[in-house]
Each structure stands twice: as structure tokens, then as C-alpha cells.
């Protein structure tokens, strides 16, 4: 199950730099995770300062 970014996202971009497969990109107002590219590693969750990334 891919991770997803909630409305708590502040668009800091910290998560995008941690994703080993480049599945995170800047979206409209907040970052988004491409569920088809996400490998469920969880590297992004530790990088998020607002805990906006959840398994989903």
C-alpha cells in the first residue's frame, strides 16, 4: 500500500529529497506521492516535519 500526503503538508519538499525512486513531486498546494512509483519504503515519513505522510 503506497504512502500518501495529507493536508498537514506545508510544501517544504523534505520528503521529495528522501524518496529513493522519485515518487514525490510538488502538486497543487502540497506535495503528492505517485502510488504507482512508491515502493513503500517509508523513507519519506521520517523526513516530514509535520507528520503529514501516512500509509494509505
Residue, then its C-alpha position, 0 to 999 in steps of 0.5 A: x500500500x503506497x504512502x500518501x500526503x495529507x493536508x498537514x503538508x506545508x510544501x517544504x519538499x523534505x520528503x521529495x529529497x528522501x524518496x529513493x525512486x522519485x515518487x514525490x513531486x510538488x502538486x497543487x498546494x502540497x506535495x503528492x506521492x505517485x502510488x504507482x512509483x512508491x515502493x513503500x519504503x517509508x523513507x519519506x515519513x521520517x523526513x516530514x516535519x509535520x507528520x503529514x505522510x501516512x500509509x494509505 
